[in-house]
């Protein structure tokens, strides 16, 4: 109530300070969140109340409120696109770092690198923090690429390192052979028999196809005209995305939709059961035993 009263009758020069203290108090009082905290509604009110004051567009405090509000939305990527189109926080490194982290978590590594490049071109502050996160991102992507290559090794490397481990048939005869050293018989199954022949045929076919069809361009770093770097184009967002459905709000509907019509019949009158259309079978021996 004190914060609501201060926001309503505020006459100072920094209304963002009141909203920031209000949100911090809510997070500390309700650390687990939930409908009692009403944090999503407060964040939505805060960003909308200060949306017309462009002096806060480069303020890290205002961007922080937007990013917290993005955590309450179903699709935070739409909110980041809206911020980029409205030039809110585009001079701050936190926007590009958060945006790229969400894309990286979804496996969109090219788009994440494009967001980092956009922030570096704009020289978002602090620039050293943005550069550090970009280097860490490149290290993670290269490590994942190397791990992917190790999971599917080349056939030539397998031949250099040695033959693969022999495989045995399941439920096969395991009688020992030999007198001095008893060993179970080994029989190759699956792709172990066809690996070398298929690899040689694939290598010859690929070399012939590459020599006959040179229909691709080789990148030369010394040439002046190289491939153009894609530029992030802002989307025409006119309004911020809608947050998730609030738990304490119900959808509109007719007021008497939950009632059921009462039956006009008297509940005290017994309704006779209908007689079956067949004759039940009764065993003769069972009738003789009954007194």
C-alpha positions as a Markdown table, in Angstrom:
| # | Residue | x | y | z |
|---|---|---|---|---|
| 1 | Unk | 0.0 | 0.0 | 0.0 |
| 2 | Unk | 2.9 | 2.4 | 0.7 |
| 3 | Unk | 4.5 | 1.8 | -2.7 |
| 4 | Unk | 1.1 | 2.1 | -4.5 |
| 5 | Unk | 0.5 | 5.4 | -2.7 |
| 6 | Unk | 4.0 | 6.6 | -3.5 |
| 7 | Unk | 3.6 | 5.8 | -7.2 |
| 8 | Unk | 0.2 | 7.5 | -7.4 |
| 9 | Unk | 1.3 | 10.7 | -5.7 |
| 10 | Unk | 4.9 | 10.9 | -6.9 |
| 11 | Unk | 6.1 | 14.3 | -8.0 |
| 12 | Unk | 9.9 | 13.8 | -8.3 |
| 13 | Unk | 12.2 | 13.6 | -11.3 |
| 14 | Unk | 12.9 | 9.8 | -11.3 |
| 15 | Unk | 9.7 | 7.7 | -11.2 |
| 16 | Unk | 11.7 | 4.7 | -12.3 |
| 17 | Unk | 13.4 | 4.6 | -8.9 |
| 18 | Unk | 10.0 | 4.0 | -7.2 |
| 19 | Unk | 9.1 | 1.1 | -9.6 |
| 20 | Unk | 12.6 | -0.4 | -9.1 |
| 21 | Unk | 12.3 | -0.3 | -5.3 |
| 22 | Unk | 8.8 | -1.7 | -5.5 |
| 23 | Unk | 9.9 | -4.7 | -7.6 |
| 24 | Unk | 13.0 | -5.4 | -5.5 |
| 25 | Unk | 10.8 | -5.4 | -2.4 |
| 26 | Unk | 8.3 | -7.8 | -4.1 |
| 27 | Unk | 11.1 | -10.2 | -5.0 |
| 28 | Unk | 12.6 | -10.2 | -1.5 |
| 29 | Unk | 9.2 | -10.6 | 0.2 |
| 30 | Unk | 8.1 | -13.4 | -2.1 |
| 31 | Unk | 11.3 | -15.2 | -3.2 |
| 32 | Unk | 9.3 | -18.2 | -4.6 |
| 33 | Unk | 7.0 | -16.1 | -6.7 |
| 34 | Unk | 3.5 | -17.4 | -7.3 |
| 35 | Unk | 0.2 | -15.6 | -7.6 |
| 36 | Unk | 0.6 | -14.0 | -4.2 |
| 37 | Unk | 3.6 | -11.9 | -5.3 |
| 38 | Unk | 1.8 | -10.6 | -8.4 |
| 39 | Unk | 5.3 | -9.8 | -9.9 |
| 40 | Unk | 4.3 | -10.2 | -13.5 |
| 41 | Unk | 1.5 | -7.7 | -13.2 |
| 42 | Unk | 3.8 | -5.1 | -11.5 |
| 43 | Unk | 6.4 | -5.5 | -14.2 |
| 44 | Unk | 3.8 | -5.0 | -16.9 |
| 45 | Unk | 2.5 | -1.9 | -15.2 |
| 46 | Unk | 6.1 | -0.5 | -14.8 |
| 47 | Unk | 7.3 | -0.9 | -18.4 |
| 48 | Unk | 4.0 | 0.5 | -19.7 |
| 49 | Unk | 4.0 | 3.4 | -17.4 |
| 50 | Unk | 7.5 | 4.5 | -18.4 |
| 51 | Unk | 7.2 | 3.6 | -22.1 |
| 52 | Unk | 6.6 | 7.2 | -23.2 |
| 53 | Unk | 9.7 | 8.5 | -21.5 |
| 54 | Unk | 12.5 | 8.0 | -24.0 |
| 55 | Unk | 15.2 | 9.2 | -21.5 |
| 56 | Unk | 15.0 | 5.7 | -20.0 |
| 57 | Unk | 15.6 | 3.9 | -23.2 |
| 58 | Unk | 19.3 | 3.8 | -22.6 |
| 59 | Unk | 19.0 | 3.3 | -18.8 |
| 60 | Unk | 20.2 | -0.2 | -17.6 |
| 61 | Unk | 17.5 | -0.1 | -14.9 |
| 62 | Unk | 14.7 | 0.2 | -17.4 |
| 63 | Unk | 16.2 | -2.5 | -19.6 |
| 64 | Unk | 16.5 | -4.8 | -16.6 |
| 65 | Unk | 12.7 | -4.4 | -15.9 |
| 66 | Unk | 12.0 | -5.3 | -19.5 |
| 67 | Unk | 14.2 | -8.4 | -19.4 |
| 68 | Unk | 12.5 | -9.6 | -16.1 |
| 69 | Unk | 9.2 | -9.0 | -17.8 |
| 70 | Unk | 10.4 | -11.2 | -20.7 |
| 71 | Unk | 10.8 | -14.1 | -18.3 |
| 72 | Unk | 7.1 | -13.9 | -17.7 |
| 73 | Unk | 6.2 | -14.1 | -21.4 |
| 74 | Unk | 5.5 | -17.2 | -23.4 |
| 75 | Unk | 7.9 | -16.2 | -26.1 |
| 76 | Unk | 10.8 | -13.9 | -24.9 |
| 77 | Unk | 12.2 | -13.7 | -28.4 |
| 78 | Unk | 9.3 | -11.6 | -29.5 |
| 79 | Unk | 9.9 | -9.2 | -26.6 |
| 80 | Unk | 13.6 | -8.8 | -27.6 |
| 81 | Unk | 12.6 | -8.1 | -31.2 |
| 82 | Unk | 10.2 | -5.4 | -29.9 |
| 83 | Unk | 12.9 | -3.8 | -27.8 |
| 84 | Unk | 15.2 | -3.8 | -30.8 |
| 85 | Unk | 12.6 | -2.2 | -33.0 |
| 86 | Unk | 11.8 | 0.5 | -30.5 |
| 87 | Unk | 15.5 | 1.2 | -29.8 |
| 88 | Unk | 15.1 | 0.3 | -26.1 |
| 89 | Unk | 18.4 | -0.9 | -24.6 |
| 90 | Unk | 20.2 | -1.2 | -28.0 |
| 91 | Unk | 23.2 | 0.6 | -26.7 |
| 92 | Unk | 23.6 | -1.8 | -23.7 |
| 93 | Unk | 25.4 | -5.1 | -23.9 |
| 94 | Unk | 22.9 | -6.9 | -21.6 |
| 95 | Unk | 20.2 | -7.0 | -24.3 |
| 96 | Unk | 22.4 | -8.8 | -26.8 |
| 97 | Unk | 23.9 | -11.2 | -24.2 |
| 98 | Unk | 20.5 | -12.2 | -22.9 |
| 99 | Unk | 19.1 | -12.5 | -26.5 |
| 100 | Unk | 22.0 | -14.6 | -27.6 |
| 101 | Unk | 21.8 | -16.9 | -24.6 |
| 102 | Unk | 18.1 | -17.7 | -25.3 |
| 103 | Unk | 19.0 | -18.5 | -29.0 |
| 104 | Unk | 21.9 | -20.6 | -28.0 |
| 105 | Unk | 19.8 | -22.6 | -25.5 |
| 106 | Unk | 17.4 | -23.4 | -28.4 |
| 107 | Unk | 20.3 | -24.5 | -30.7 |
| 108 | Unk | 20.2 | -21.4 | -33.1 |
| 109 | Unk | 23.9 | -20.8 | -33.0 |
| 110 | Unk | 24.0 | -18.8 | -36.3 |
| 111 | Unk | 21.3 | -16.4 | -35.1 |
| 112 | Unk | 23.0 | -16.1 | -31.7 |
| 113 | Unk | 26.3 | -15.1 | -33.4 |
| 114 | Unk | 24.4 | -12.6 | -35.5 |
| 115 | Unk | 23.0 | -11.0 | -32.4 |
| 116 | Unk | 26.5 | -10.7 | -30.9 |
| 117 | Unk | 27.8 | -9.2 | -34.2 |
| 118 | Unk | 25.0 | -6.6 | -34.0 |
| 119 | Unk | 25.9 | -5.6 | -30.5 |
| 120 | Unk | 29.6 | -5.4 | -31.4 |
| 121 | Unk | 28.8 | -3.2 | -34.4 |
| 122 | Unk | 26.8 | -0.8 | -32.2 |
| 123 | Unk | 29.6 | -0.9 | -29.6 |
| 124 | Unk | 27.1 | -1.7 | -26.8 |
| 125 | Unk | 28.4 | -0.9 | -23.3 |
| 126 | Unk | 30.2 | -2.3 | -21.5 |
| 127 | Unk | 32.0 | -3.5 | -24.7 |
| 128 | Unk | 34.6 | -5.6 | -22.9 |
| 129 | Unk | 31.8 | -7.6 | -21.2 |
| 130 | Unk | 30.1 | -8.2 | -24.6 |
| 131 | Unk | 33.4 | -9.3 | -26.2 |
| 132 | Unk | 34.1 | -11.7 | -23.3 |
| 133 | Unk | 30.7 | -13.3 | -23.7 |
| 134 | Unk | 31.1 | -13.6 | -27.4 |
| 135 | Unk | 34.5 | -15.4 | -27.0 |
| 136 | Unk | 33.0 | -17.8 | -24.5 |
| 137 | Unk | 30.1 | -18.4 | -26.9 |
| 138 | Unk | 32.5 | -19.2 | -29.8 |
| 139 | Unk | 34.5 | -21.6 | -27.5 |
| 140 | Unk | 31.3 | -23.5 | -26.5 |
| 141 | Unk | 30.2 | -23.8 | -30.1 |
| 142 | Unk | 33.6 | -25.0 | -31.3 |
| 143 | Unk | 33.7 | -27.5 | -28.5 |
| 144 | Unk | 30.3 | -28.9 | -29.4 |
| 145 | Unk | 31.4 | -29.1 | -33.1 |
| 146 | Unk | 34.5 | -31.1 | -32.1 |
| 147 | Unk | 32.4 | -33.4 | -29.9 |
| 148 | Unk | 30.0 | -34.0 | -32.8 |
| 149 | Unk | 32.9 | -34.9 | -35.1 |
| 150 | Unk | 34.3 | -37.3 | -32.5 |
| 151 | Unk | 31.0 | -39.1 | -32.2 |
| 152 | Unk | 31.0 | -39.8 | -36.0 |
| 153 | Unk | 34.7 | -40.5 | -36.8 |
| 154 | Unk | 35.9 | -40.9 | -40.4 |
| 155 | Unk | 36.4 | -44.4 | -41.7 |
| 156 | Unk | 40.1 | -43.6 | -42.6 |
| 157 | Unk | 40.8 | -42.8 | -38.9 |
| 158 | Unk | 39.3 | -46.1 | -37.9 |
| 159 | Unk | 41.6 | -47.9 | -40.2 |
| 160 | Unk | 44.6 | -46.1 | -38.8 |
| 161 | Unk | 43.8 | -46.6 | -35.2 |
| 162 | Unk | 43.0 | -50.3 | -35.7 |
| 163 | Unk | 40.1 | -52.6 | -36.4 |
| 164 | Unk | 36.9 | -52.1 | -34.5 |
| 165 | Unk | 36.0 | -54.4 | -31.6 |
| 166 | Unk | 34.7 | -57.7 | -32.9 |
| 167 | Unk | 31.0 | -58.3 | -32.3 |
| 168 | Unk | 29.3 | -61.5 | -31.3 |
| 169 | Unk | 25.9 | -62.9 | -32.2 |
| 170 | Unk | 23.4 | -62.8 | -29.4 |
| 171 | Unk | 22.1 | -66.3 | -28.3 |
| 172 | Unk | 24.9 | -68.0 | -30.3 |
| 173 | Unk | 26.8 | -71.1 | -29.5 |
| 174 | Unk | 29.5 | -70.3 | -26.9 |
| 175 | Unk | 31.3 | -73.7 | -26.8 |
| 176 | Unk | 35.0 | -73.3 | -26.2 |
| 177 | Unk | 37.5 | -74.0 | -29.0 |
| 178 | Unk | 41.0 | -75.2 | -28.5 |
| 179 | Unk | 42.8 | -77.2 | -25.9 |
| 180 | Unk | 45.3 | -74.8 | -24.3 |
| 181 | Unk | 43.3 | -71.6 | -24.3 |
| 182 | Unk | 39.5 | -71.9 | -24.3 |
| 183 | Unk | 38.0 | -69.0 | -26.2 |
| 184 | Unk | 34.4 | -68.2 | -27.2 |
| 185 | Unk | 33.9 | -68.1 | -31.0 |
| 186 | Unk | 33.6 | -64.6 | -32.5 |
| 187 | Unk | 31.4 | -63.9 | -35.5 |
| 188 | Unk | 31.2 | -60.5 | -37.1 |
| 189 | Unk | 27.6 | -59.1 | -37.6 |
| 190 | Unk | 26.0 | -55.9 | -38.7 |
| 191 | Unk | 28.1 | -53.4 | -40.4 |
| 192 | Unk | 31.5 | -54.8 | -39.4 |
| 193 | Unk | 31.8 | -56.9 | -42.6 |
| 194 | Unk | 30.9 | -54.1 | -45.0 |
| 195 | Unk | 32.7 | -51.2 | -43.5 |
| 196 | Unk | 35.9 | -51.2 | -45.5 |
| 197 | Unk | 34.4 | -52.1 | -48.8 |
| 198 | Unk | 31.7 | -49.4 | -48.5 |
| 199 | Unk | 34.2 | -46.8 | -47.3 |
| 200 | Unk | 36.4 | -47.4 | -50.4 |
| 201 | Unk | 33.5 | -47.2 | -52.8 |
| 202 | Unk | 32.2 | -44.0 | -51.2 |
| 203 | Unk | 35.6 | -42.4 | -51.4 |
| 204 | Unk | 36.0 | -43.2 | -55.1 |
| 205 | Unk | 32.4 | -41.9 | -55.9 |
| 206 | Unk | 32.9 | -38.7 | -53.9 |
| 207 | Unk | 36.2 | -38.0 | -55.6 |
| 208 | Unk | 34.7 | -38.5 | -59.0 |
| 209 | Unk | 31.7 | -36.3 | -58.3 |
| 210 | Unk | 33.8 | -33.5 | -57.0 |
| 211 | Unk | 36.1 | -33.6 | -60.0 |
| 212 | Unk | 33.2 | -33.7 | -62.5 |
| 213 | Unk | 30.9 | -31.1 | -60.8 |
| 214 | Unk | 32.9 | -28.1 | -59.5 |
| 215 | Unk | 29.8 | -26.0 | -59.1 |
| 216 | Unk | 30.7 | -24.2 | -55.8 |
| 217 | Unk | 32.6 | -21.1 | -54.9 |
| 218 | Unk | 35.8 | -21.3 | -52.9 |
| 219 | Unk | 36.2 | -18.6 | -50.3 |
| 220 | Unk | 39.3 | -16.5 | -50.6 |
| 221 | Unk | 40.2 | -14.2 | -47.7 |
| 222 | Unk | 42.5 | -12.1 | -49.8 |
| 223 | Unk | 39.9 | -11.2 | -52.3 |
| 224 | Unk | 38.2 | -7.8 | -51.8 |
| 225 | Unk | 34.6 | -9.0 | -52.7 |
| 226 | Unk | 33.7 | -11.5 | -50.1 |
| 227 | Unk | 30.3 | -12.8 | -48.8 |
| 228 | Unk | 28.3 | -10.1 | -47.2 |
| 229 | Unk | 27.6 | -10.4 | -43.4 |
| 230 | Unk | 23.8 | -10.6 | -42.8 |
| 231 | Unk | 22.4 | -7.6 | -41.1 |
| 232 | Unk | 19.7 | -7.8 | -38.4 |
| 233 | Unk | 16.7 | -6.0 | -39.7 |
| 234 | Unk | 14.2 | -4.6 | -37.1 |
| 235 | Unk | 10.7 | -5.9 | -37.3 |
| 236 | Unk | 7.7 | -3.5 | -37.2 |
| 237 | Unk | 6.5 | -4.3 | -33.7 |
| 238 | Unk | 3.9 | -1.9 | -32.6 |
| 239 | Unk | 3.1 | -3.3 | -29.1 |
| 240 | Unk | 4.9 | -5.5 | -26.6 |
| 241 | Unk | 4.0 | -9.2 | -26.6 |
| 242 | Unk | 1.2 | -10.5 | -24.3 |
| 243 | Unk | 2.5 | -12.1 | -21.0 |
| 244 | Unk | 1.4 | -15.4 | -19.8 |
| 245 | Unk | -2.2 | -15.9 | -18.5 |
| 246 | Unk | -2.4 | -14.7 | -14.9 |
| 247 | Unk | -3.5 | -17.2 | -12.3 |
| 248 | Unk | -5.8 | -14.9 | -10.4 |
| 249 | Unk | -7.8 | -13.8 | -13.4 |
| 250 | Unk | -10.7 | -15.8 | -15.0 |
| 251 | Unk | -11.8 | -15.7 | -18.6 |
| 252 | Unk | -15.1 | -14.0 | -19.3 |
| 253 | Unk | -18.2 | -16.1 | -19.8 |
| 254 | Unk | -22.0 | -16.3 | -19.1 |
| 255 | Unk | -22.8 | -16.1 | -15.4 |
| 256 | Unk | -25.2 | -19.0 | -15.4 |
| 257 | Unk | -23.1 | -21.4 | -17.5 |
| 258 | Unk | -22.2 | -23.7 | -14.6 |
| 259 | Unk | -25.8 | -24.4 | -13.6 |
| 260 | Unk | -27.7 | -27.4 | -14.7 |
| 261 | Unk | -31.5 | -27.4 | -15.3 |
| 262 | Unk | -33.5 | -29.1 | -12.6 |
| 263 | Unk | -35.7 | -32.0 | -13.5 |
| 264 | Unk | -39.4 | -31.4 | -13.1 |
| 265 | Unk | -40.1 | -34.9 | -11.9 |
| 266 | Unk | -40.5 | -35.6 | -8.2 |
| 267 | Unk | -37.4 | -37.2 | -6.7 |
| 268 | Unk | -39.5 | -39.1 | -4.2 |
| 269 | Unk | -41.3 | -41.2 | -6.8 |
| 270 | Unk | -39.7 | -44.5 | -7.7 |
| 271 | Unk | -39.3 | -45.1 | -11.4 |
| 272 | Unk | -40.0 | -48.8 | -12.3 |
| 273 | Unk | -37.2 | -50.6 | -14.0 |
| 274 | Unk | -37.9 | -51.9 | -17.5 |
| 275 | Unk | -38.2 | -55.6 | -17.9 |
| 276 | Unk | -35.5 | -57.4 | -19.9 |
| 277 | Unk | -36.3 | -58.6 | -23.4 |
| 278 | Unk | -34.8 | -62.1 | -22.7 |
| 279 | Unk | -35.4 | -65.0 | -20.3 |
| 280 | Unk | -32.6 | -65.6 | -17.9 |
| 281 | Unk | -31.2 | -69.1 | -17.6 |
| 282 | Unk | -31.7 | -70.9 | -14.3 |
| 283 | Unk | -30.1 | -74.2 | -13.6 |
| 284 | Unk | -32.5 | -77.0 | -12.5 |
| 285 | Unk | -30.2 | -78.5 | -9.8 |
| 286 | Unk | -30.0 | -75.1 | -8.1 |
| 287 | Unk | -33.8 | -74.9 | -7.8 |
| 288 | Unk | -34.0 | -78.3 | -6.1 |
| 289 | Unk | -31.4 | -77.3 | -3.4 |
| 290 | Unk | -33.3 | -74.2 | -2.4 |
| 291 | Unk | -35.9 | -74.8 | 0.4 |
